[in-house]
Amino acid sequence: MTEEPKVFAMLREYDESKSKLRALEEELNKECAAYGRDVLGLWGFSPNHLRQRLYALGLTKKEQTNG
């Protein structure tokens, strides 16, 4: 039996990481919505809103985009 190419293992690792990231995104969305509603009195507060708020308060650096 021949050894499996490295690319197969990389694809499995990628799929696993993508799944974990999706779960984290869902949890982050829920927490941001709860924070916006309960603390700020805002509905529909998203991670992007939180990022903008932190940037405006000087608590994080603005993301750099290519292009």
Gaussian input, Z-matrix of N, CA and C with variables (Angstrom, degrees):
# hf/3-21g

backbone

0 1
 N
 C     1     B1
 C     2     B2     1     A1
 N     3     B3     2     A2     1     D1
 C     4     B4     3     A3     2     D2
 C     5     B5     4     A4     3     D3
 N     6     B6     5     A5     4     D4
 C     7     B7     6     A6     5     D5
 C     8     B8     7     A7     6     D6
 N     9     B9     8     A8     7     D7
 C    10    B10     9     A9     8     D8
 C    11    B11    10    A10     9     D9
 N    12    B12    11    A11    10    D10
 C    13    B13    12    A12    11    D11
 C    14    B14    13    A13    12    D12
 N    15    B15    14    A14    13    D13
 C    16    B16    15    A15    14    D14
 C    17    B17    16    A16    15    D15
 N    18    B18    17    A17    16    D16
 C    19    B19    18    A18    17    D17
 C    20    B20    19    A19    18    D18
 N    21    B21    20    A20    19    D19
 C    22    B22    21    A21    20    D20
 C    23    B23    22    A22    21    D21
 N    24    B24    23    A23    22    D22
 C    25    B25    24    A24    23    D23
 C    26    B26    25    A25    24    D24
 N    27    B27    26    A26    25    D25
 C    28    B28    27    A27    26    D26
 C    29    B29    28    A28    27    D27
 N    30    B30    29    A29    28    D28
 C    31    B31    30    A30    29    D29
 C    32    B32    31    A31    30    D30
 N    33    B33    32    A32    31    D31
 C    34    B34    33    A33    32    D32
 C    35    B35    34    A34    33    D33
 N    36    B36    35    A35    34    D34
 C    37    B37    36    A36    35    D35
 C    38    B38    37    A37    36    D36
 N    39    B39    38    A38    37    D37
 C    40    B40    39    A39    38    D38
 C    41    B41    40    A40    39    D39
 N    42    B42    41    A41    40    D40
 C    43    B43    42    A42    41    D41
 C    44    B44    43    A43    42    D42
 N    45    B45    44    A44    43    D43
 C    46    B46    45    A45    44    D44
 C    47    B47    46    A46    45    D45
 N    48    B48    47    A47    46    D46
 C    49    B49    48    A48    47    D47
 C    50    B50    49    A49    48    D48
 N    51    B51    50    A50    49    D49
 C    52    B52    51    A51    50    D50
 C    53    B53    52    A52    51    D51
 N    54    B54    53    A53    52    D52
 C    55    B55    54    A54    53    D53
 C    56    B56    55    A55    54    D54
 N    57    B57    56    A56    55    D55
 C    58    B58    57    A57    56    D56
 C    59    B59    58    A58    57    D57
 N    60    B60    59    A59    58    D58
 C    61    B61    60    A60    59    D59
 C    62    B62    61    A61    60    D60
 N    63    B63    62    A62    61    D61
 C    64    B64    63    A63    62    D62
 C    65    B65    64    A64    63    D63
 N    66    B66    65    A65    64    D64
 C    67    B67    66    A66    65    D65
 C    68    B68    67    A67    66    D66
 N    69    B69    68    A68    67    D67
 C    70    B70    69    A69    68    D68
 C    71    B71    70    A70    69    D69
 N    72    B72    71    A71    70    D70
 C    73    B73    72    A72    71    D71
 C    74    B74    73    A73    72    D72
 N    75    B75    74    A74    73    D73
 C    76    B76    75    A75    74    D74
 C    77    B77    76    A76    75    D75
 N    78    B78    77    A77    76    D76
 C    79    B79    78    A78    77    D77
 C    80    B80    79    A79    78    D78
 N    81    B81    80    A80    79    D79
 C    82    B82    81    A81    80    D80
 C    83    B83    82    A82    81    D81
 N    84    B84    83    A83    82    D82
 C    85    B85    84    A84    83    D83
 C    86    B86    85    A85    84    D84
 N    87    B87    86    A86    85    D85
 C    88    B88    87    A87    86    D86
 C    89    B89    88    A88    87    D87
 N    90    B90    89    A89    88    D88
 C    91    B91    90    A90    89    D89
 C    92    B92    91    A91    90    D90
 N    93    B93    92    A92    91    D91
 C    94    B94    93    A93    92    D92
 C    95    B95    94    A94    93    D93
 N    96    B96    95    A95    94    D94
 C    97    B97    96    A96    95    D95
 C    98    B98    97    A97    96    D96
 N    99    B99    98    A98    97    D97
 C   100   B100    99    A99    98    D98
 C   101   B101   100   A100    99    D99
 N   102   B102   101   A101   100   D100
 C   103   B103   102   A102   101   D101
 C   104   B104   103   A103   102   D102
 N   105   B105   104   A104   103   D103
 C   106   B106   105   A105   104   D104
 C   107   B107   106   A106   105   D105
 N   108   B108   107   A107   106   D106
 C   109   B109   108   A108   107   D107
 C   110   B110   109   A109   108   D108
 N   111   B111   110   A110   109   D109
 C   112   B112   111   A111   110   D110
 C   113   B113   112   A112   111   D111
 N   114   B114   113   A113   112   D112
 C   115   B115   114   A114   113   D113
 C   116   B116   115   A115   114   D114
 N   117   B117   116   A116   115   D115
 C   118   B118   117   A117   116   D116
 C   119   B119   118   A118   117   D117
 N   120   B120   119   A119   118   D118
 C   121   B121   120   A120   119   D119
 C   122   B122   121   A121   120   D120
 N   123   B123   122   A122   121   D121
 C   124   B124   123   A123   122   D122
 C   125   B125   124   A124   123   D123
 N   126   B126   125   A125   124   D124
 C   127   B127   126   A126   125   D125
 C   128   B128   127   A127   126   D126
 N   129   B129   128   A128   127   D127
 C   130   B130   129   A129   128   D128
 C   131   B131   130   A130   129   D129
 N   132   B132   131   A131   130   D130
 C   133   B133   132   A132   131   D131
 C   134   B134   133   A133   132   D132
 N   135   B135   134   A134   133   D133
 C   136   B136   135   A135   134   D134
 C   137   B137   136   A136   135   D135
 N   138   B138   137   A137   136   D136
 C   139   B139   138   A138   137   D137
 C   140   B140   139   A139   138   D138
 N   141   B141   140   A140   139   D139
 C   142   B142   141   A141   140   D140
 C   143   B143   142   A142   141   D141
 N   144   B144   143   A143   142   D142
 C   145   B145   144   A144   143   D143
 C   146   B146   145   A145   144   D144
 N   147   B147   146   A146   145   D145
 C   148   B148   147   A147   146   D146
 C   149   B149   148   A148   147   D147
 N   150   B150   149   A149   148   D148
 C   151   B151   150   A150   149   D149
 C   152   B152   151   A151   150   D150
 N   153   B153   152   A152   151   D151
 C   154   B154   153   A153   152   D152
 C   155   B155   154   A154   153   D153
 N   156   B156   155   A155   154   D154
 C   157   B157   156   A156   155   D155
 C   158   B158   157   A157   156   D156
 N   159   B159   158   A158   157   D157
 C   160   B160   159   A159   158   D158
 C   161   B161   160   A160   159   D159
 N   162   B162   161   A161   160   D160
 C   163   B163   162   A162   161   D161
 C   164   B164   163   A163   162   D162
 N   165   B165   164   A164   163   D163
 C   166   B166   165   A165   164   D164
 C   167   B167   166   A166   165   D165
 N   168   B168   167   A167   166   D166
 C   169   B169   168   A168   167   D167
 C   170   B170   169   A169   168   D168
 N   171   B171   170   A170   169   D169
 C   172   B172   171   A171   170   D170
 C   173   B173   172   A172   171   D171
 N   174   B174   173   A173   172   D172
 C   175   B175   174   A174   173   D173
 C   176   B176   175   A175   174   D174
 N   177   B177   176   A176   175   D175
 C   178   B178   177   A177   176   D176
 C   179   B179   178   A178   177   D177
 N   180   B180   179   A179   178   D178
 C   181   B181   180   A180   179   D179
 C   182   B182   181   A181   180   D180
 N   183   B183   182   A182   181   D181
 C   184   B184   183   A183   182   D182
 C   185   B185   184   A184   183   D183
 N   186   B186   185   A185   184   D184
 C   187   B187   186   A186   185   D185
 C   188   B188   187   A187   186   D186
 N   189   B189   188   A188   187   D187
 C   190   B190   189   A189   188   D188
 C   191   B191   190   A190   189   D189
 N   192   B192   191   A191   190   D190
 C   193   B193   192   A192   191   D191
 C   194   B194   193   A193   192   D192
 N   195   B195   194   A194   193   D193
 C   196   B196   195   A195   194   D194
 C   197   B197   196   A196   195   D195
 N   198   B198   197   A197   196   D196
 C   199   B199   198   A198   197   D197
 C   200   B200   199   A199   198   D198

   B1=1.4523
   B2=1.5257
   B3=1.2928
   B4=1.4560
   B5=1.5193
   B6=1.3184
   B7=1.4623
   B8=1.5296
   B9=1.3075
   B10=1.4638
   B11=1.5374
   B12=1.3214
   B13=1.4669
   B14=1.5390
   B15=1.3054
   B16=1.4616
   B17=1.5219
   B18=1.3132
   B19=1.4561
   B20=1.5356
   B21=1.3408
   B22=1.4635
   B23=1.5281
   B24=1.3178
   B25=1.4646
   B26=1.5269
   B27=1.3149
   B28=1.4625
   B29=1.5260
   B30=1.3376
   B31=1.4536
   B32=1.5243
   B33=1.3167
   B34=1.4651
   B35=1.5208
   B36=1.3353
   B37=1.4572
   B38=1.5314
   B39=1.3140
   B40=1.4613
   B41=1.5320
   B42=1.3266
   B43=1.4665
   B44=1.5252
   B45=1.3159
   B46=1.4590
   B47=1.5351
   B48=1.3225
   B49=1.4662
   B50=1.5186
   B51=1.3168
   B52=1.4557
   B53=1.5304
   B54=1.3081
   B55=1.4573
   B56=1.5285
   B57=1.3315
   B58=1.4725
   B59=1.5283
   B60=1.3277
   B61=1.4553
   B62=1.5240
   B63=1.3176
   B64=1.4628
   B65=1.5297
   B66=1.3224
   B67=1.4680
   B68=1.5284
   B69=1.3249
   B70=1.4626
   B71=1.5257
   B72=1.3360
   B73=1.4682
   B74=1.5276
   B75=1.3302
   B76=1.4585
   B77=1.5232
   B78=1.3129
   B79=1.4614
   B80=1.5267
   B81=1.3203
   B82=1.4617
   B83=1.5254
   B84=1.3233
   B85=1.4632
   B86=1.5308
   B87=1.3265
   B88=1.4664
   B89=1.5250
   B90=1.3303
   B91=1.4646
   B92=1.5269
   B93=1.3259
   B94=1.4681
   B95=1.5194
   B96=1.3214
   B97=1.4638
   B98=1.5261
   B99=1.3369
   B100=1.4671
   B101=1.5270
   B102=1.3180
   B103=1.4603
   B104=1.5276
   B105=1.3106
   B106=1.4655
   B107=1.5174
   B108=1.3126
   B109=1.4615
   B110=1.5274
   B111=1.3407
   B112=1.4634
   B113=1.5280
   B114=1.3219
   B115=1.4664
   B116=1.5303
   B117=1.3117
   B118=1.4639
   B119=1.5264
   B120=1.3320
   B121=1.4548
   B122=1.5187
   B123=1.3338
   B124=1.4649
   B125=1.5250
   B126=1.3035
   B127=1.4608
   B128=1.5237
   B129=1.3272
   B130=1.4567
   B131=1.5242
   B132=1.3315
   B133=1.4610
   B134=1.5238
   B135=1.3314
   B136=1.4651
   B137=1.5329
   B138=1.3244
   B139=1.4619
   B140=1.5321
   B141=1.3345
   B142=1.4674
   B143=1.5226
   B144=1.3289
   B145=1.4625
   B146=1.5266
   B147=1.3318
   B148=1.4679
   B149=1.5261
   B150=1.3239
   B151=1.4663
   B152=1.5331
   B153=1.3353
   B154=1.4661
   B155=1.5240
   B156=1.3203
   B157=1.4692
   B158=1.5296
   B159=1.3245
   B160=1.4666
   B161=1.5190
   B162=1.3274
   B163=1.4647
   B164=1.5322
   B165=1.3302
   B166=1.4703
   B167=1.5308
   B168=1.3250
   B169=1.4633
   B170=1.5323
   B171=1.3247
   B172=1.4590
   B173=1.5198
   B174=1.3401
   B175=1.4622
   B176=1.5201
   B177=1.3191
   B178=1.4602
   B179=1.5262
   B180=1.3025
   B181=1.4558
   B182=1.5164
   B183=1.3146
   B184=1.4484
   B185=1.5272
   B186=1.3312
   B187=1.4557
   B188=1.5175
   B189=1.2919
   B190=1.4654
   B191=1.5113
   B192=1.3246
   B193=1.4572
   B194=1.5153
   B195=1.2891
   B196=1.4670
   B197=1.5127
   B198=1.3193
   B199=1.4549
   B200=1.4596
   A1=108.96
   A2=116.29
   A3=120.00
   A4=110.56
   A5=113.85
   A6=120.29
   A7=110.27
   A8=114.80
   A9=121.67
   A10=110.12
   A11=117.76
   A12=119.78
   A13=111.32
   A14=115.32
   A15=122.07
   A16=111.61
   A17=116.95
   A18=121.60
   A19=111.50
   A20=118.53
   A21=121.34
   A22=110.30
   A23=115.60
   A24=120.45
   A25=110.53
   A26=116.30
   A27=120.21
   A28=110.81
   A29=117.22
   A30=121.13
   A31=110.95
   A32=117.82
   A33=120.80
   A34=111.27
   A35=116.73
   A36=121.51
   A37=110.61
   A38=116.64
   A39=122.22
   A40=110.37
   A41=116.45
   A42=120.84
   A43=111.29
   A44=116.83
   A45=121.75
   A46=110.55
   A47=116.73
   A48=121.29
   A49=110.92
   A50=116.73
   A51=121.48
   A52=110.56
   A53=116.45
   A54=121.47
   A55=110.96
   A56=116.22
   A57=120.43
   A58=110.77
   A59=117.33
   A60=121.27
   A61=110.56
   A62=117.86
   A63=121.60
   A64=110.45
   A65=117.42
   A66=121.12
   A67=110.26
   A68=117.27
   A69=121.53
   A70=110.69
   A71=116.99
   A72=121.35
   A73=111.18
   A74=116.96
   A75=120.71
   A76=111.17
   A77=116.59
   A78=121.17
   A79=111.03
   A80=117.42
   A81=121.58
   A82=111.10
   A83=117.24
   A84=121.03
   A85=110.93
   A86=116.94
   A87=120.99
   A88=110.95
   A89=116.59
   A90=120.70
   A91=111.67
   A92=117.35
   A93=120.48
   A94=110.43
   A95=117.28
   A96=120.64
   A97=110.21
   A98=117.05
   A99=120.94
   A100=110.83
   A101=117.60
   A102=122.00
   A103=110.27
   A104=116.46
   A105=120.50
   A106=111.69
   A107=116.38
   A108=121.45
   A109=111.68
   A110=116.57
   A111=121.55
   A112=113.81
   A113=117.41
   A114=120.65
   A115=111.67
   A116=116.43
   A117=120.06
   A118=113.96
   A119=116.89
   A120=120.54
   A121=112.70
   A122=116.96
   A123=122.30
   A124=110.08
   A125=116.42
   A126=121.33
   A127=109.13
   A128=116.80
   A129=121.12
   A130=114.01
   A131=117.13
   A132=121.63
   A133=108.42
   A134=117.11
   A135=121.96
   A136=111.02
   A137=117.05
   A138=119.79
   A139=112.50
   A140=117.86
   A141=119.95
   A142=110.94
   A143=117.06
   A144=120.28
   A145=110.27
   A146=115.68
   A147=120.20
   A148=110.13
   A149=116.30
   A150=120.89
   A151=110.56
   A152=116.65
   A153=120.93
   A154=110.77
   A155=116.46
   A156=120.96
   A157=110.88
   A158=116.57
   A159=120.45
   A160=111.09
   A161=116.09
   A162=119.80
   A163=110.52
   A164=116.27
   A165=120.60
   A166=111.27
   A167=116.66
   A168=121.11
   A169=111.97
   A170=117.08
   A171=121.45
   A172=113.60
   A173=116.54
   A174=120.38
   A175=113.43
   A176=116.85
   A177=121.06
   A178=108.60
   A179=115.98
   A180=120.67
   A181=109.54
   A182=115.95
   A183=121.55
   A184=108.97
   A185=115.55
   A186=120.06
   A187=110.24
   A188=115.05
   A189=119.94
   A190=108.28
   A191=116.11
   A192=120.64
   A193=109.35
   A194=115.18
   A195=121.14
   A196=108.72
   A197=115.10
   A198=117.35
   A199=114.85
   D1=135.52
   D2=-177.62
   D3=-87.64
   D4=157.34
   D5=179.55
   D6=-74.05
   D7=141.16
   D8=-179.00
   D9=-69.33
   D10=136.31
   D11=177.79
   D12=-61.14
   D13=147.21
   D14=-179.94
   D15=-56.11
   D16=-33.04
   D17=-176.90
   D18=-62.01
   D19=-30.98
   D20=178.33
   D21=-65.05
   D22=-45.73
   D23=179.25
   D24=-65.06
   D25=-38.57
   D26=179.12
   D27=-63.79
   D28=-40.68
   D29=178.93
   D30=-64.18
   D31=-42.40
   D32=177.12
   D33=-62.43
   D34=-42.74
   D35=178.41
   D36=-63.18
   D37=-41.56
   D38=178.07
   D39=-60.28
   D40=-48.80
   D41=-179.40
   D42=-61.22
   D43=-40.58
   D44=178.36
   D45=-64.35
   D46=-44.90
   D47=179.47
   D48=-64.36
   D49=-40.05
   D50=179.91
   D51=-63.19
   D52=-40.11
   D53=178.60
   D54=-65.00
   D55=-43.64
   D56=178.44
   D57=-65.03
   D58=-39.67
   D59=178.91
   D60=-63.93
   D61=-40.95
   D62=179.17
   D63=-61.80
   D64=-42.84
   D65=178.01
   D66=-63.24
   D67=-40.91
   D68=178.08
   D69=-64.16
   D70=-42.19
   D71=178.46
   D72=-60.90
   D73=-42.37
   D74=179.08
   D75=-62.74
   D76=-44.24
   D77=179.15
   D78=-65.91
   D79=-41.64
   D80=177.69
   D81=-61.69
   D82=-42.76
   D83=177.97
   D84=-59.83
   D85=-43.81
   D86=179.28
   D87=-63.42
   D88=-44.88
   D89=-178.52
   D90=-66.94
   D91=-39.34
   D92=178.12
   D93=-65.63
   D94=-42.20
   D95=178.78
   D96=-62.19
   D97=-43.19
   D98=179.22
   D99=-65.55
   D100=-42.12
   D101=178.63
   D102=-62.35
   D103=-47.59
   D104=179.64
   D105=-60.46
   D106=-43.98
   D107=-177.99
   D108=-70.65
   D109=-50.06
   D110=-172.13
   D111=-79.61
   D112=-36.57
   D113=-174.82
   D114=-97.78
   D115=-42.61
   D116=-174.19
   D117=-99.87
   D118=-13.50
   D119=-178.07
   D120=72.33
   D121=28.13
   D122=-178.64
   D123=-115.05
   D124=139.03
   D125=175.12
   D126=-97.85
   D127=146.41
   D128=177.46
   D129=75.99
   D130=22.93
   D131=179.07
   D132=-71.09
   D133=126.53
   D134=-174.96
   D135=-116.88
   D136=170.17
   D137=174.97
   D138=-56.56
   D139=-34.46
   D140=178.09
   D141=-66.86
   D142=-38.19
   D143=176.08
   D144=-63.30
   D145=-42.05
   D146=179.29
   D147=-62.45
   D148=-44.02
   D149=179.54
   D150=-60.52
   D151=-44.22
   D152=178.62
   D153=-62.97
   D154=-41.42
   D155=-179.66
   D156=-64.44
   D157=-44.10
   D158=178.97
   D159=-64.10
   D160=-38.79
   D161=177.87
   D162=-64.38
   D163=-44.45
   D164=-179.50
   D165=-62.82
   D166=-32.98
   D167=179.27
   D168=-83.49
   D169=-3.42
   D170=-179.63
   D171=75.15
   D172=21.42
   D173=-178.37
   D174=-93.12
   D175=-5.43
   D176=176.90
   D177=-151.90
   D178=160.54
   D179=178.29
   D180=-88.29
   D181=147.43
   D182=177.99
   D183=-67.83
   D184=137.71
   D185=177.94
   D186=-69.36
   D187=139.89
   D188=176.73
   D189=-92.68
   D190=137.52
   D191=177.78
   D192=-113.77
   D193=149.66
   D194=176.92
   D195=-88.16
   D196=136.07
   D197=174.00
   D198=120.24

